[in-house]
Amino acid sequence: MFWNIVLTAFLQKSKSTISGKVGRTAVRLIFSRWSILLLAIAVIVPWLVIAFRSAPAHAVHRTSTRPPESGCAAPVVVRPSALQPGPATKQEAEIAANPVTPQPDRQAVAIEELDAFAKESIEIAETVLQDFPSKSEPLGLIGMVYNRCGQTAKAVGYWEQALDRDPNRPDLYDAMVTVALRKGEYEKAAVLCRKGLGLSAQMPHLHGQLVEALNGLGCIEESVSELQTATRLFPENGEFHRRLANAYAMLNEDRKAKSCYETAVKLQPRSASAHYGLALACAKLGLEDQSTRAMEQFQRLKAESFPAQRDPRGVADDALNGRRNLAITCADAGTIYIDNGMPEKAEPLLRRGAEVDPNNLGCRIQLKQILLQHEPGDGDRSYRP
């Protein structure tokens, strides 16, 4: 419409110069839509060519990402200038000239080391059992080794054999209770605890495990009674006072709970859980100021302990525990050999334990005692009886 108006005006003004049908036809041709389209193409195409030629030399132009038809590969058009070596190509050449040595898998190495330590511990325990097949201590030792290796069924079997040979072993009852509690067998754990405590009441760990078993069975009153006994036997054990306070709190005996929490805080001033329990007990009794102070102390202790928490490193820590477990096995085996008059067999074991875990005092102290008893004679080692 716009071009028709322009064309009509132009023709009216150009009657003096253009006349006849031929002139009007020529003018309409000049201003037609096809003429304008051709004019636009003539202007835009050269501009695109100039822009294309001014693109970076390393640019790579690809065809459409549409999947190729069957039997045909998708063509990729690469400008020759892009094949010239650039910074990336030089870097690849340097890497190819100096290949990086592949690093070993640390996790696989740690697992292999852990397995080797466990195997060595079992071999040591089996050797001790072969040397003393009729005694209870080697059976208890090999049970401890299998327990540390996670084979609790074998461990309990060896402990039961050891108890058959020597029933006066409260330490084995303690170990069997630990396994039972781990499995949630609270009734069995309580029975074993009472058997062990019947042999020796001076075992705080067994008292604590009996409390855990009673709590698991829901026998809070019995748990309170056992904790009262434990606090009388071990008055300086702040953990027993804290657990007794927890039991009183469960029974809503807030004043008794507050008193026990205060004792626990005196014996264990850095026990965050004791301060927290004291804060709750004071709040229930309406002692707001004391509750606030206890809660503030709990918050400080919690904030201080947070950075000290161990970073989980998975099997790397397991391998470290494997070293410690091997050293414990060496120390226990060395003790059996020393008690049975065979220090010459204890010495290499104690040296091995001190080597894998220099912080194991059992190995170092016993090794020192053996070396102090050693008397050189005729170039050979001899030991005092």
C-alpha positions in Angstrom: 0.0 0.0 0.0 2.8 2.4 1.0 4.7 1.8 -2.3 1.5 2.2 -4.4 1.0 5.7 -2.9 4.6 6.6 -3.5 4.4 5.3 -7.1 1.2 7.2 -7.9 2.7 10.5 -6.6 5.8 9.9 -8.5 4.0 9.2 -11.8 1.8 12.3 -11.5 5.0 14.4 -11.1 6.7 12.7 -13.9 4.1 13.0 -16.6 6.2 15.6 -18.3 9.2 13.3 -18.6 7.7 9.9 -18.8 4.8 9.3 -21.0 3.0 6.3 -22.4 2.6 2.8 -21.2 6.3 1.9 -21.6 7.4 4.5 -19.2 4.9 3.6 -16.5 5.8 -0.1 -16.8 9.5 0.7 -16.3 8.8 2.7 -13.2 6.6 0.0 -11.7 9.3 -2.6 -12.3 11.9 -0.4 -10.5 9.7 -0.1 -7.4 8.3 -3.7 -7.3 8.8 -6.0 -4.3 11.2 -8.3 -6.1 13.5 -5.3 -6.9 13.6 -4.3 -3.3 14.4 -7.9 -2.2 17.2 -8.1 -4.7 18.6 -4.8 -3.5 18.6 -6.0 0.1 20.4 -9.2 -0.8 23.0 -7.2 -2.7 23.7 -5.1 0.4 23.6 -7.8 3.1 25.6 -10.6 1.4 28.8 -8.6 1.0 28.6 -7.5 4.6 28.3 -11.2 5.7 31.3 -12.1 3.6 33.4 -9.4 5.2 32.3 -10.5 8.7 33.2 -14.1 7.9 36.7 -13.2 6.7 37.4 -11.1 9.8 36.6 -14.1 12.2 39.5 -15.4 14.4 42.0 -17.7 12.6 41.5 -20.6 14.9 37.7 -20.7 14.6 36.2 -24.1 13.6 32.9 -24.1 11.7 30.8 -27.2 11.9 27.7 -28.2 10.0 24.3 -28.7 11.6 24.2 -31.0 14.7 21.3 -32.9 13.0 22.1 -36.7 13.1 23.4 -37.9 9.7 21.3 -40.1 7.6 22.0 -43.8 7.6 25.3 -44.8 6.0 26.7 -41.3 6.0 29.0 -39.7 8.5 28.2 -36.1 9.6 30.7 -33.9 7.8 32.8 -31.4 9.8 34.3 -28.5 8.0 37.6 -27.3 9.5 39.4 -24.2 8.3 43.0 -24.8 7.4 44.2 -22.1 9.7 42.7 -24.0 12.7 45.3 -26.8 12.1 48.2 -24.6 13.0 49.7 -25.4 16.4 48.3 -23.2 19.1 48.9 -22.9 22.9 46.7 -26.0 23.6 48.7 -28.1 21.1 52.0 -27.1 22.7 50.7 -28.0 26.1 49.6 -31.4 24.9 53.1 -31.9 23.4 54.7 -31.2 26.7 52.4 -33.6 28.6 53.2 -36.3 26.0 56.9 -35.7 26.4 56.7 -35.9 30.3 54.0 -38.5 31.2 52.7 -38.4 34.7 53.5 -41.5 36.8 50.2 -43.1 37.8 49.6 -42.9 41.6 48.5 -46.0 43.5 45.0 -46.3 44.8 45.3 -45.2 48.4 42.1 -46.9 49.4 43.2 -50.2 47.9 46.6 -50.0 49.6 44.9 -49.3 53.0 42.6 -52.3 52.5 45.5 -54.5 51.6 47.5 -53.4 54.6 44.5 -53.9 56.9 44.0 -57.5 55.6 47.7 -58.2 56.1 47.7 -57.0 59.7 44.6 -59.1 60.5 46.1 -62.2 59.0 49.4 -61.7 60.9 47.4 -61.3 64.2 45.5 -64.5 63.6 48.7 -66.4 62.8 50.3 -65.1 66.0 47.3 -66.2 68.1 47.2 -69.6 66.4 50.9 -70.2 67.1 50.4 -69.4 70.8 47.4 -71.8 70.9 49.6 -74.5 69.4 52.3 -73.9 72.0 49.8 -74.1 74.9 46.9 -76.2 73.7 45.6 -77.0 77.2 45.5 -73.5 78.7 42.7 -71.0 78.8 44.7 -67.8 77.9 45.5 -68.7 74.3 41.9 -69.5 73.6 40.9 -66.1 75.1 43.6 -64.4 73.0 42.5 -65.9 69.7 38.9 -65.0 70.6 39.9 -61.4 71.1 41.8 -61.4 67.8 38.8 -62.7 65.9 36.5 -60.2 67.6 38.8 -57.3 66.5 38.6 -58.7 63.0 34.8 -58.6 63.1 34.3 -62.4 63.3 32.3 -62.4 66.5 30.8 -65.9 66.1 34.3 -67.4 66.1 35.3 -65.1 69.0 32.4 -66.2 71.2 33.1 -69.9 70.4 36.8 -69.6 71.6 35.7 -67.6 74.7 33.3 -70.4 75.7 36.0 -73.0 75.3 38.3 -70.8 77.4 35.7 -70.6 80.2 35.3 -74.3 80.1 39.0 -74.7 81.0 39.0 -71.8 83.5 35.6 -70.5 84.7 37.2 -67.8 86.7 37.6 -65.4 83.8 35.4 -62.2 84.3 37.3 -60.5 81.5 35.8 -63.1 79.0 32.3 -62.4 80.4 32.9 -58.7 79.8 33.9 -59.4 76.2 30.9 -61.6 75.6 28.6 -59.0 77.0 30.0 -56.4 74.5 29.1 -58.7 71.6 25.6 -59.4 73.0 24.9 -55.6 73.5 26.1 -54.9 70.0 23.5 -57.4 68.7 20.7 -56.0 71.0 20.6 -59.2 73.1 19.9 -57.3 76.3 18.6 -60.2 78.4 21.6 -62.4 77.5 23.9 -59.5 78.2 22.4 -59.0 81.7 22.9 -62.7 82.5 26.5 -62.6 81.4 27.1 -59.4 83.4 25.8 -60.9 86.6 28.0 -64.0 86.1 31.1 -61.8 85.6 30.3 -59.6 88.5 29.8 -62.6 90.7 33.4 -63.5 90.0 34.7 -59.9 90.6 32.7 -56.9 91.5 35.7 -54.6 90.9 35.1 -54.3 87.2 33.6 -50.9 86.4 33.1 -51.7 82.8 30.9 -54.7 83.6 28.8 -52.5 85.9 28.3 -50.0 83.1 27.4 -52.8 80.7 24.8 -54.2 83.1 23.2 -50.7 83.3 23.0 -50.6 79.5 21.4 -54.0 79.4 18.8 -53.1 82.0 18.0 -49.8 80.2 17.5 -51.8 77.0 15.1 -54.1 78.8 13.2 -51.0 80.2 14.1 -51.9 83.8 14.9 -48.3 85.0 14.4 -49.0 88.7 16.9 -51.9 88.5 19.2 -49.7 86.6 19.1 -47.1 89.4 19.9 -49.8 92.0 22.9 -51.0 90.0 24.2 -47.4 89.5 23.8 -46.8 93.2 26.0 -49.8 93.8 28.5 -48.6 91.2 28.8 -45.1 92.7 29.5 -46.7 96.1 32.2 -48.9 94.7 33.7 -46.3 92.5 32.8 -42.9 94.1 35.3 -41.0 91.9 33.8 -42.2 88.6 31.9 -39.2 87.3 30.3 -41.2 84.5 28.4 -43.4 87.0 27.1 -40.3 88.7 26.0 -38.8 85.4 24.2 -42.0 84.3 22.5 -42.2 87.7 21.3 -38.6 87.2 19.9 -39.6 83.8 18.0 -42.5 85.4 16.6 -40.2 88.1 15.5 -37.7 85.4 13.7 -40.5 83.5 11.8 -41.3 86.8 11.1 -37.5 87.1 13.0 -37.3 90.4 14.5 -34.0 89.5 16.1 -33.1 92.8 18.0 -36.3 93.0 18.9 -35.9 89.3 20.2 -32.3 90.0 22.4 -33.5 92.9 23.9 -36.3 90.9 24.6 -34.0 87.9 26.3 -31.6 90.2 28.6 -34.4 91.5 29.3 -35.5 87.9 30.2 -31.9 86.9 32.7 -31.7 89.9 34.3 -35.0 88.9 34.2 -34.3 85.1 34.2 -30.5 84.6 34.6 -30.9 80.9 31.6 -33.3 80.4 29.3 -31.4 78.1 26.5 -34.0 78.7 26.7 -33.5 82.5 26.3 -29.7 82.1 23.4 -30.2 79.7 21.6 -32.5 82.1 22.2 -30.1 85.0 20.7 -27.3 82.9 17.5 -29.3 82.2 17.1 -30.4 85.8 17.5 -26.9 87.1 15.0 -25.6 84.6 12.4 -28.1 85.8 13.0 -27.0 89.4 12.6 -23.3 88.4 16.3 -22.4 89.0 16.6 -20.3 86.0 20.0 -18.6 86.8 21.8 -21.9 87.5 20.1 -23.5 84.5 21.4 -20.6 82.3 24.9 -20.9 83.6 25.0 -24.7 83.0 23.6 -24.3 79.5 26.2 -21.6 78.7 28.9 -24.0 79.9 27.5 -26.7 77.8 27.5 -24.5 74.7 31.2 -23.5 75.3 32.3 -27.1 75.7 30.3 -28.2 72.6 31.9 -25.4 70.5 35.4 -26.4 71.8 35.0 -30.1 71.1 33.6 -29.6 67.6 36.9 -28.8 65.8 38.6 -31.7 67.6 36.3 -34.2 66.1 38.1 -36.7 63.9 37.8 -36.3 60.2 36.3 -39.5 58.8 38.9 -41.0 56.5 37.4 -44.4 56.0 39.8 -47.3 55.4 42.8 -45.1 56.1 41.8 -45.0 59.8 40.9 -48.7 59.6 44.5 -49.4 58.6 45.8 -47.4 61.5 43.5 -49.4 63.8 44.9 -52.5 62.2 48.4 -51.5 63.3 47.1 -50.9 66.8 45.3 -54.2 66.9 48.4 -56.1 65.8 50.4 -54.4 68.5 47.8 -55.4 71.1 48.0 -59.0 69.9 51.8 -59.0 70.1 51.6 -57.6 73.7 49.1 -60.2 74.8 50.9 -63.0 73.2 54.2 -61.8 74.7 52.6 -61.8 78.2 51.5 -65.4 77.8 55.0 -66.5 76.8 56.6 -64.6 79.7 54.1 -66.0 82.2 55.0 -69.5 80.9 58.8 -69.0 81.1 59.5 -68.5 77.4 60.8 -64.9 77.1 62.8 -65.8 74.1 59.6 -66.2 72.1 58.1 -63.1 73.6 60.9 -60.7 72.6 60.4 -60.8 68.8 56.7 -60.4 69.2 57.2 -57.4 71.5 59.6 -55.9 69.1 57.2 -56.3 66.2 54.4 -54.7 68.3 56.6 -51.7 69.1 57.5 -51.4 65.5 54.0 -51.2 64.1 52.7 -49.1 66.9 55.4 -47.1 68.9 52.6 -45.8 71.2 51.8 -49.3 72.6 53.1 -49.1 76.1 52.5 -52.8 76.8 55.0 -53.9 74.2 57.6 -51.3 75.2 57.4 -52.0 78.9 57.5 -55.8 78.6 60.4 -55.6 76.1 62.3 -53.4 78.5 61.9 -55.9 81.3 63.1 -58.7 79.1 66.2 -56.8 78.0 67.0 -55.9 81.6 66.9 -59.6 82.5 69.1 -60.5 79.6 72.6 -61.7 80.3 75.1 -62.1 77.5 77.1 -65.3 77.6 79.3 -67.1 75.1 77.9 -64.9 72.3 74.4 -66.3 72.7 71.3 -64.9 74.4 70.3 -66.3 77.7 67.5 -65.3 80.0 67.1 -65.3 83.7 64.3 -67.5 85.0 
